[in-house]
Structures are given as C-alpha cells and as structure tokens.
Amino acid sequence: MPARLRPLPLLFVLPAASAVAQPAAEPPAPRAPEPKVERILHQDGHTRVEELRIGGQTRSIDVRTRSALPGYEVRPIDPGVSDERSGAGSRRWRVLDF
C-alpha cells in the first residue's frame, strides 16, 4: 500500500471507535410529585370563605357574603417577593361576576 493511503483506513476506524467509547445515555430523572391541591371552606351565618392552597401555600382567598354586598378575592403576597408595606395581600372586588 502506498505511504499516502496508509492514513485512509484510520479515517474510517477512528469515528467508529469514538462512537463505541461514548457512555450510555442516563435514564431520565424521576419527576417530582404533583403538588397537593387543597380547597378549604370556612362558613358561618354571614360569610363564606374559600381558600385555595397549592403545595401548602395559599394562592387565593375568595370571600362571599350572604348580604347584598359583593364578594371579593384576596391574593396573598408571593413569599419570594420582598414587600415592606405590610403582610396583607391585595384585594380585588368582583364588579362583573358571570
């Protein structure tokens, strides 16, 4: 075989050898369990309070009265956001409820 053609077989062998030397792909990591969803109802003679918790954190509080006053929703403060005003969440009145 001429001296110029000796490296030619290496061109075919080296890519095949590197493909064999690669480690096997790892199986996918197990998925985290779905967060627990809780709907808590507090009720007395005049008001009904529905609380939604996801993963142990309160996401919304829905307050409805049995009087003529409209209900409202309270959105708790996100624990990751620093707010120096107070520990109260923001309130939203339901103007058009359908």
MMTF fields as JSON, N, C-alpha, C and O atoms, coordinates in Angstrom:
{
  "mmtfVersion": "1.0.0",
  "mmtfProducer": "UNKNOWN",
  "numBonds": 391,
  "numAtoms": 392,
  "numGroups": 98,
  "numChains": 1,
  "numModels": 1,
  "chainsPerModel": [1],
  "groupsPerChain": [98],
  "chainIdList": ["A"],
  "bondAtomList": [4, 2, 8, 6, 12, 10, 16, 14, 20, 18, 24, 22, 28, 26, 32, 30, 36, 34, 40, 38, 44, 42, 48, 46, 52, 50, 56, 54, 60, 58, 64, 62, 68, 66, 72, 70, 76, 74, 80, 78, 84, 82, 88, 86, 92, 90, 96, 94, 100, 98, 104, 102, 108, 106, 112, 110, 116, 114, 120, 118, 124, 122, 128, 126, 132, 130, 136, 134, 140, 138, 144, 142, 148, 146, 152, 150, 156, 154, 160, 158, 164, 162, 168, 166, 172, 170, 176, 174, 180, 178, 184, 182, 188, 186, 192, 190, 196, 194, 200, 198, 204, 202, 208, 206, 212, 210, 216, 214, 220, 218, 224, 222, 228, 226, 232, 230, 236, 234, 240, 238, 244, 242, 248, 246, 252, 250, 256, 254, 260, 258, 264, 262, 268, 266, 272, 270, 276, 274, 280, 278, 284, 282, 288, 286, 292, 290, 296, 294, 300, 298, 304, 302, 308, 306, 312, 310, 316, 314, 320, 318, 324, 322, 328, 326, 332, 330, 336, 334, 340, 338, 344, 342, 348, 346, 352, 350, 356, 354, 360, 358, 364, 362, 368, 366, 372, 370, 376, 374, 380, 378, 384, 382, 388, 386],
  "bondOrderList": [1, 1, 1, 1, 1, 1, 1, 1, 1, 1, 1, 1, 1, 1, 1, 1, 1, 1, 1, 1, 1, 1, 1, 1, 1, 1, 1, 1, 1, 1, 1, 1, 1, 1, 1, 1, 1, 1, 1, 1, 1, 1, 1, 1, 1, 1, 1, 1, 1, 1, 1, 1, 1, 1, 1, 1, 1, 1, 1, 1, 1, 1, 1, 1, 1, 1, 1, 1, 1, 1, 1, 1, 1, 1, 1, 1, 1, 1, 1, 1, 1, 1, 1, 1, 1, 1, 1, 1, 1, 1, 1, 1, 1, 1, 1, 1, 1],
  "groupList": [{"groupName": "MET", "atomNameList": ["N", "CA", "C", "O"], "elementList": ["N", "C", "C", "O"], "formalChargeList": [0, 0, 0, 0], "bondAtomList": [1, 0, 2, 1, 3, 2], "bondOrderList": [1, 1, 2], "singleLetterCode": "M", "chemCompType": "L-PEPTIDE LINKING"}, {"groupName": "PRO", "atomNameList": ["N", "CA", "C", "O"], "elementList": ["N", "C", "C", "O"], "formalChargeList": [0, 0, 0, 0], "bondAtomList": [1, 0, 2, 1, 3, 2], "bondOrderList": [1, 1, 2], "singleLetterCode": "P", "chemCompType": "L-PEPTIDE LINKING"}, {"groupName": "ALA", "atomNameList": ["N", "CA", "C", "O"], "elementList": ["N", "C", "C", "O"], "formalChargeList": [0, 0, 0, 0], "bondAtomList": [1, 0, 2, 1, 3, 2], "bondOrderList": [1, 1, 2], "singleLetterCode": "A", "chemCompType": "L-PEPTIDE LINKING"}, {"groupName": "ARG", "atomNameList": ["N", "CA", "C", "O"], "elementList": ["N", "C", "C", "O"], "formalChargeList": [0, 0, 0, 0], "bondAtomList": [1, 0, 2, 1, 3, 2], "bondOrderList": [1, 1, 2], "singleLetterCode": "R", "chemCompType": "L-PEPTIDE LINKING"}, {"groupName": "LEU", "atomNameList": ["N", "CA", "C", "O"], "elementList": ["N", "C", "C", "O"], "formalChargeList": [0, 0, 0, 0], "bondAtomList": [1, 0, 2, 1, 3, 2], "bondOrderList": [1, 1, 2], "singleLetterCode": "L", "chemCompType": "L-PEPTIDE LINKING"}, {"groupName": "PHE", "atomNameList": ["N", "CA", "C", "O"], "elementList": ["N", "C", "C", "O"], "formalChargeList": [0, 0, 0, 0], "bondAtomList": [1, 0, 2, 1, 3, 2], "bondOrderList": [1, 1, 2], "singleLetterCode": "F", "chemCompType": "L-PEPTIDE LINKING"}, {"groupName": "VAL", "atomNameList": ["N", "CA", "C", "O"], "elementList": ["N", "C", "C", "O"], "formalChargeList": [0, 0, 0, 0], "bondAtomList": [1, 0, 2, 1, 3, 2], "bondOrderList": [1, 1, 2], "singleLetterCode": "V", "chemCompType": "L-PEPTIDE LINKING"}, {"groupName": "SER", "atomNameList": ["N", "CA", "C", "O"], "elementList": ["N", "C", "C", "O"], "formalChargeList": [0, 0, 0, 0], "bondAtomList": [1, 0, 2, 1, 3, 2], "bondOrderList": [1, 1, 2], "singleLetterCode": "S", "chemCompType": "L-PEPTIDE LINKING"}, {"groupName": "GLN", "atomNameList": ["N", "CA", "C", "O"], "elementList": ["N", "C", "C", "O"], "formalChargeList": [0, 0, 0, 0], "bondAtomList": [1, 0, 2, 1, 3, 2], "bondOrderList": [1, 1, 2], "singleLetterCode": "Q", "chemCompType": "L-PEPTIDE LINKING"}, {"groupName": "GLU", "atomNameList": ["N", "CA", "C", "O"], "elementList": ["N", "C", "C", "O"], "formalChargeList": [0, 0, 0, 0], "bondAtomList": [1, 0, 2, 1, 3, 2], "bondOrderList": [1, 1, 2], "singleLetterCode": "E", "chemCompType": "L-PEPTIDE LINKING"}, {"groupName": "LYS", "atomNameList": ["N", "CA", "C", "O"], "elementList": ["N", "C", "C", "O"], "formalChargeList": [0, 0, 0, 0], "bondAtomList": [1, 0, 2, 1, 3, 2], "bondOrderList": [1, 1, 2], "singleLetterCode": "K", "chemCompType": "L-PEPTIDE LINKING"}, {"groupName": "ILE", "atomNameList": ["N", "CA", "C", "O"], "elementList": ["N", "C", "C", "O"], "formalChargeList": [0, 0, 0, 0], "bondAtomList": [1, 0, 2, 1, 3, 2], "bondOrderList": [1, 1, 2], "singleLetterCode": "I", "chemCompType": "L-PEPTIDE LINKING"}, {"groupName": "HIS", "atomNameList": ["N", "CA", "C", "O"], "elementList": ["N", "C", "C", "O"], "formalChargeList": [0, 0, 0, 0], "bondAtomList": [1, 0, 2, 1, 3, 2], "bondOrderList": [1, 1, 2], "singleLetterCode": "H", "chemCompType": "L-PEPTIDE LINKING"}, {"groupName": "ASP", "atomNameList": ["N", "CA", "C", "O"], "elementList": ["N", "C", "C", "O"], "formalChargeList": [0, 0, 0, 0], "bondAtomList": [1, 0, 2, 1, 3, 2], "bondOrderList": [1, 1, 2], "singleLetterCode": "D", "chemCompType": "L-PEPTIDE LINKING"}, {"groupName": "GLY", "atomNameList": ["N", "CA", "C", "O"], "elementList": ["N", "C", "C", "O"], "formalChargeList": [0, 0, 0, 0], "bondAtomList": [1, 0, 2, 1, 3, 2], "bondOrderList": [1, 1, 2], "singleLetterCode": "G", "chemCompType": "PEPTIDE LINKING"}, {"groupName": "THR", "atomNameList": ["N", "CA", "C", "O"], "elementList": ["N", "C", "C", "O"], "formalChargeList": [0, 0, 0, 0], "bondAtomList": [1, 0, 2, 1, 3, 2], "bondOrderList": [1, 1, 2], "singleLetterCode": "T", "chemCompType": "L-PEPTIDE LINKING"}, {"groupName": "TYR", "atomNameList": ["N", "CA", "C", "O"], "elementList": ["N", "C", "C", "O"], "formalChargeList": [0, 0, 0, 0], "bondAtomList": [1, 0, 2, 1, 3, 2], "bondOrderList": [1, 1, 2], "singleLetterCode": "Y", "chemCompType": "L-PEPTIDE LINKING"}, {"groupName": "TRP", "atomNameList": ["N", "CA", "C", "O"], "elementList": ["N", "C", "C", "O"], "formalChargeList": [0, 0, 0, 0], "bondAtomList": [1, 0, 2, 1, 3, 2], "bondOrderList": [1, 1, 2], "singleLetterCode": "W", "chemCompType": "L-PEPTIDE LINKING"}],
  "groupTypeList": [0, 1, 2, 3, 4, 3, 1, 4, 1, 4, 4, 5, 6, 4, 1, 2, 2, 7, 2, 6, 2, 8, 1, 2, 2, 9, 1, 1, 2, 1, 3, 2, 1, 9, 1, 10, 6, 9, 3, 11, 4, 12, 8, 13, 14, 12, 15, 3, 6, 9, 9, 4, 3, 11, 14, 14, 8, 15, 3, 7, 11, 13, 6, 3, 15, 3, 7, 2, 4, 1, 14, 16, 9, 6, 3, 1, 11, 13, 1, 14, 6, 7, 13, 9, 3, 7, 14, 2, 14, 7, 3, 3, 17, 3, 6, 4, 13, 5],
  "groupIdList": [1, 2, 3, 4, 5, 6, 7, 8, 9, 10, 11, 12, 13, 14, 15, 16, 17, 18, 19, 20, 21, 22, 23, 24, 25, 26, 27, 28, 29, 30, 31, 32, 33, 34, 35, 36, 37, 38, 39, 40, 41, 42, 43, 44, 45, 46, 47, 48, 49, 50, 51, 52, 53, 54, 55, 56, 57, 58, 59, 60, 61, 62, 63, 64, 65, 66, 67, 68, 69, 70, 71, 72, 73, 74, 75, 76, 77, 78, 79, 80, 81, 82, 83, 84, 85, 86, 87, 88, 89, 90, 91, 92, 93, 94, 95, 96, 97, 98],
  "secStructList": [7, 7, 6, 6, 6, 6, 6, 2, 2, 2, 2, 2, 2, 2, 2, 2, 2, 2, 2, 2, 2, 1, 7, 7, 7, 7, 7, 7, 7, 7, 7, 7, 7, 7, 7, 7, 3, 3, 3, 3, 3, 3, 3, 7, 1, 1, 3, 3, 3, 3, 3, 3, 3, 3, 6, 6, 3, 3, 3, 3, 3, 3, 3, 3, 3, 1, 1, 1, 1, 7, 7, 3, 3, 3, 3, 7, 7, 7, 6, 6, 1, 7, 7, 7, 1, 7, 1, 7, 7, 3, 3, 3, 3, 7, 1, 1, 7, 7],
  "xCoordList": [0.845, 0.0, 0.895, 1.852, 0.614, 1.449, 1.377, 0.406, 2.393, 2.503, 1.403, 0.998, 0.924, -0.111, -1.459, -2.276, -1.721, -3.02, -3.087, -4.158, -1.971, -1.993, -2.902, -3.593, -2.965, -3.864, -5.339, -6.209, -5.633, -7.018, -7.862, -8.982, -7.413, -8.239, -8.501, -9.531, -7.583, -7.8, -8.996, -9.662, -9.265, -10.41, -11.724, -12.689, -11.773, -12.996, -13.035, -14.113, -11.891, -11.82, -11.996, -12.686, -11.406, -11.458, -12.883, -13.246, -13.706, -15.079, -15.872, -16.664, -15.672, -16.382, -15.921, -16.738, -14.63, -14.101, -14.606, -14.904, -14.703, -15.177, -16.666, -17.118, -17.418, -18.84, -19.032, -19.964, -18.174, -18.264, -17.841, -18.367, -16.909, -16.369, -17.309, -17.069, -18.356, -19.264, -20.098, -20.556, -20.296, -21.1, -22.57, -23.038, -23.265, -24.692, -25.458, -25.063, -26.528, -27.342, -27.987, -28.442, -28.015, -28.607, -30.13, -30.691, -30.784, -32.254, -32.733, -32.032, -33.895, -34.382, -34.6, -34.977, -34.352, -34.513, -35.991, -36.858, -36.282, -37.69, -38.319, -37.691, -39.564, -40.259, -40.726, -41.049, -40.751, -41.226, -42.731, -43.43, -43.228, -44.671, -45.449, -44.943, -46.665, -47.522, -47.805, -47.998, -47.833, -48.125, -49.565, -50.471, -49.741, -51.058, -51.957, -51.55, -53.163, -54.134, -55.2, -55.825, -55.402, -56.401, -57.393, -56.998, -58.651, -59.705, -60.354, -61.007, -60.165, -60.641, -61.827, -61.767, -62.89, -64.112, -64.379, -64.474, -64.497, -64.887, -66.219, -66.342, -67.209, -68.533, -69.186, -69.109, -69.838, -70.661, -71.989, -72.318, -72.74, -74.062, -74.07, -75.071, -72.968, -72.973, -71.967, -72.158, -70.925, -69.886, -69.48, -69.676, -68.908, -68.36, -66.962, -66.81, -65.95, -64.564, -64.003, -63.963, -63.568, -62.957, -61.476, -61.112, -60.641, -59.189, -58.616, -58.966, -57.736, -57.069, -55.595, -54.899, -55.126, -53.709, -53.132, -53.734, -51.967, -51.254, -49.864, -49.104, -49.543, -48.242, -48.052, -46.923, -49.13, -49.034, -49.036, -49.051, -49.023, -49.027, -50.393, -50.96, -50.915, -52.208, -52.064, -51.213, -52.893, -52.844, -53.941, -53.709, -55.126, -56.198, -57.2, -57.347, -57.887, -58.936, -60.146, -60.065, -61.252, -62.473, -63.492, -63.865, -63.944, -64.877, -66.209, -66.262, -67.277, -68.631, -69.518, -69.48, -70.307, -71.228, -72.635, -72.95, -73.473, -74.865, -75.74, -76.947, -75.141, -75.901, -75.828, -75.389, -76.257, -76.26, -74.862, -74.669, -73.904, -72.543, -71.911, -72.118, -71.139, -70.486, -69.315, -68.74, -68.977, -67.83, -66.535, -66.547, -65.431, -64.129, -63.119, -63.368, -61.975, -60.913, -59.647, -59.338, -58.918, -57.654, -56.548, -56.593, -55.561, -54.389, -53.252, -52.781, -52.8, -51.704, -50.419, -50.225, -49.561, -48.276, -47.408, -47.377, -46.706, -45.783, -44.627, -43.986, -44.337, -43.277, -41.896, -41.003, -41.695, -40.398, -40.18, -39.059, -41.242, -41.143, -41.101, -41.936, -40.123, -39.998, -40.894, -40.751, -41.807, -42.701, -42.708, -43.065, -42.318, -42.177, -43.442, -43.46, -44.507, -45.719, -46.417, -46.589, -46.812, -47.497, -47.541, -47.078, -48.094, -48.207, -49.516, -49.794, -50.326, -51.635, -51.515, -50.652, -52.376, -52.414, -53.254, -53.833, -53.314, -54.105, -55.539, -55.778, -56.486, -57.899, -58.408, -57.988, -59.315, -59.93, -61.427, -61.897, -62.169, -63.624, -64.107, -63.543, -65.134, -65.749, -66.873, -67.941, -66.618, -67.623, -68.578, -69.795, -68.026, -68.841, -68.561, -67.509, -69.483, -69.296, -70.304, -71.503, -69.816, -70.71, -70.089, -70.705],
  "yCoordList": [-1.166, 0.0, 1.235, 1.289, 2.226, 3.417, 4.158, 4.021, 4.931, 5.659, 6.708, 7.031, 7.236, 8.275, 7.689, 8.41, 6.416, 5.815, 5.126, 4.669, 5.044, 4.381, 5.096, 4.393, 6.404, 7.055, 6.923, 7.165, 6.543, 6.459, 5.479, 5.843, 4.27, 3.385, 3.959, 3.664, 4.772, 5.385, 6.34, 6.525, 6.938, 7.845, 7.113, 7.718, 5.839, 5.064, 4.417, 4.231, 4.079, 3.376, 4.333, 3.989, 5.504, 6.431, 6.898, 6.901, 7.289, 7.672, 6.509, 6.714, 5.313, 4.154, 3.869, 3.517, 4.014, 3.765, 4.817, 4.494, 6.052, 7.089, 6.908, 7.244, 6.391, 6.142, 5.026, 5.075, 4.029, 2.92, 3.371, 2.865, 4.306, 4.727, 5.658, 5.906, 6.179, 7.092, 6.332, 5.222, 6.931, 6.259, 6.221, 7.043, 5.253, 5.11, 6.298, 6.862, 6.662, 7.782, 7.415, 6.289, 8.399, 8.16, 8.168, 8.913, 7.351, 7.387, 8.735, 9.349, 9.203, 10.495, 10.462, 9.441, 11.605, 11.711, 11.559, 11.965, 10.984, 10.837, 12.215, 13.128, 12.344, 13.62, 13.844, 12.905, 15.091, 15.443, 15.183, 15.345, 14.788, 14.545, 15.85, 16.936, 15.722, 16.894, 17.519, 16.799, 18.864, 19.489, 19.212, 19.099, 19.109, 18.813, 20.049, 21.15, 19.867, 20.952, 20.785, 19.73, 21.842, 21.815, 22.953, 24.083, 22.662, 23.683, 23.647, 22.67, 24.717, 24.781, 25.74, 26.839, 25.326, 26.122, 26.465, 25.581, 27.772, 28.276, 28.99, 29.848, 28.639, 29.207, 29.478, 28.669, 30.652, 30.929, 31.499, 31.36, 32.126, 32.603, 33.726, 33.917, 34.48, 35.658, 35.599, 36.265, 34.832, 34.815, 33.394, 32.446, 33.292, 32.026, 32.34, 33.173, 31.678, 31.92, 30.633, 29.599, 30.705, 29.566, 29.87, 30.9, 28.972, 29.152, 28.076, 26.902, 28.482, 27.553, 27.502, 28.517, 26.289, 26.077, 25.077, 24.04, 25.398, 24.501, 24.295, 25.248, 23.054, 22.745, 23.373, 23.688, 23.565, 24.125, 25.642, 26.215, 26.322, 27.78, 28.277, 27.768, 29.268, 29.838, 30.636, 31.52, 30.326, 31.015, 32.06, 33.125, 31.78, 32.779, 32.514, 31.39, 33.584, 33.508, 34.222, 35.399, 33.523, 34.065, 34.259, 33.301, 35.503, 35.832, 36.233, 37.111, 35.588, 35.912, 36.13, 35.371, 37.176, 37.464, 37.059, 36.946, 36.842, 36.48, 37.727, 37.631, 38.878, 40.127, 40.645, 39.932, 41.874, 42.465, 42.901, 43.252, 42.883, 43.295, 42.271, 41.068, 42.752, 41.797, 41.103, 41.631, 39.927, 39.212, 39.802, 40.621, 39.388, 39.856, 38.732, 37.726, 38.916, 37.917, 38.54, 39.697, 37.774, 38.228, 37.392, 36.163, 38.042, 37.356, 37.543, 38.665, 36.475, 36.598, 37.069, 36.89, 37.667, 38.146, 36.947, 35.957, 37.04, 35.989, 35.948, 36.976, 34.786, 34.731, 35.061, 35.415, 34.96, 35.263, 36.741, 37.16, 37.551, 38.982, 39.727, 39.498, 40.622, 41.406, 42.638, 43.441, 42.779, 43.929, 44.462, 43.745, 45.709, 46.259, 46.942, 47.437, 46.983, 47.696, 46.987, 47.568, 45.767, 45.014, 43.553, 43.174, 42.744, 41.321, 40.961, 39.783, 41.967, 41.701, 41.527, 42.129, 40.707, 40.519, 41.607, 42.453, 41.579, 42.569, 42.07, 40.881, 42.995, 42.659, 43.081, 44.102, 42.29, 42.621, 42.428, 41.342, 43.484, 43.396, 42.806, 43.063, 42.029, 41.444, 42.369, 42.419, 43.09, 44.019, 43.291, 43.36, 42.6, 41.83, 40.357, 39.848, 39.684, 38.271, 37.458, 37.5, 36.722, 35.893, 34.582, 33.758],
  "zCoordList": [0.0, 0.0, 0.0, 0.773, -0.842, -0.879, 0.449, 1.194, 0.735, 2.003, 2.149, 3.265, 1.039, 1.1, 1.515, 2.088, 1.25, 1.533, 2.897, 3.297, 3.615, 4.93, 5.934, 6.671, 6.027, 6.994, 6.618, 7.455, 5.38, 4.928, 5.745, 6.102, 6.067, 6.907, 8.295, 8.903, 8.799, 10.112, 10.09, 11.109, 8.945, 8.846, 9.091, 9.56, 8.785, 8.997, 10.38, 10.945, 10.919, 12.198, 13.372, 14.332, 13.331, 14.466, 14.791, 15.967, 13.817, 14.195, 14.794, 15.714, 14.291, 14.839, 16.259, 17.11, 16.532, 17.876, 18.86, 20.01, 18.429, 19.344, 19.644, 20.739, 18.701, 18.942, 19.954, 20.757, 19.93, 20.873, 22.263, 23.254, 22.364, 23.649, 24.41, 25.591, 23.798, 24.481, 25.509, 25.241, 26.691, 27.718, 27.299, 26.511, 27.845, 27.539, 28.121, 29.141, 27.48, 27.952, 29.285, 29.485, 30.199, 31.513, 31.396, 30.593, 32.188, 32.157, 32.701, 33.505, 32.288, 32.766, 34.276, 34.852, 34.89, 36.339, 36.695, 35.921, 37.848, 38.24, 38.44, 38.974, 38.004, 38.113, 39.541, 40.269, 39.913, 41.247, 41.316, 40.316, 42.466, 42.573, 42.398, 42.683, 41.935, 41.751, 43.118, 44.097, 43.194, 44.486, 44.915, 44.09, 46.206, 46.772, 46.657, 47.028, 46.149, 45.992, 47.066, 47.175, 47.861, 48.927, 48.723, 48.439, 48.863, 48.853, 50.234, 50.601, 50.985, 52.363, 52.415, 51.864, 53.07, 53.161, 54.622, 55.474, 54.901, 56.22, 56.02, 55.145, 56.824, 56.612, 57.958, 58.883, 58.046, 59.218, 58.723, 57.545, 59.591, 59.215, 58.19, 57.5, 58.076, 57.209, 56.061, 55.044, 56.202, 55.164, 54.806, 55.566, 53.622, 53.136, 52.601, 51.707, 53.142, 52.751, 52.162, 52.829, 50.902, 50.229, 50.031, 49.465, 50.499, 50.407, 49.495, 49.613, 48.586, 47.678, 48.048, 48.031, 48.387, 48.705, 47.719, 47.442, 47.198, 46.295, 46.872, 47.046, 47.162, 47.751, 49.116, 49.493, 49.871, 51.214, 51.255, 52.345, 50.106, 50.073, 49.623, 48.656, 50.325, 49.973, 48.688, 48.594, 47.697, 46.401, 46.275, 45.703, 46.796, 46.736, 47.848, 48.328, 48.244, 49.25, 48.662, 48.311, 48.557, 47.965, 49.08, 49.758, 49.274, 50.347, 49.724, 48.863, 50.162, 49.686, 50.903, 51.871, 50.826, 51.922, 51.516, 50.331, 52.519, 52.234, 52.158, 51.934, 52.341, 52.239, 50.803, 49.9, 50.602, 49.261, 48.817, 47.653, 49.712, 49.348, 48.411, 48.567, 47.437, 46.531, 47.225, 48.177, 46.739, 47.274, 46.743, 45.824, 47.319, 46.86, 46.989, 47.654, 46.344, 46.343, 46.915, 46.634, 47.716, 48.284, 47.674, 47.732, 47.093, 46.547, 47.549, 47.73, 48.202, 49.167, 48.491, 47.289, 49.284, 48.783, 48.434, 49.166, 47.318, 46.899, 47.895, 48.117, 48.507, 49.517, 48.96, 49.73, 47.667, 47.077, 46.833, 46.546, 46.942, 46.667, 47.989, 48.864, 48.134, 49.354, 49.248, 48.327, 50.188, 50.212, 51.636, 52.572, 51.797, 53.135, 53.635, 54.761, 52.826, 53.239, 54.388, 55.459, 54.186, 55.239, 54.844, 53.768, 55.713, 55.424, 54.748, 54.524, 54.419, 53.822, 52.318, 51.68, 51.765, 50.319, 49.662, 50.343, 48.351, 47.621, 47.473, 47.261, 47.588, 47.476, 46.111, 45.566, 45.568, 44.283, 44.408, 44.746, 44.135, 44.164, 42.86, 41.797, 42.951, 41.753, 41.3, 41.912, 40.232, 39.732, 38.799, 38.967, 37.827, 36.889, 37.134, 36.749, 37.762, 38.076, 37.279, 37.554, 36.296, 35.487, 35.165, 34.49]
}
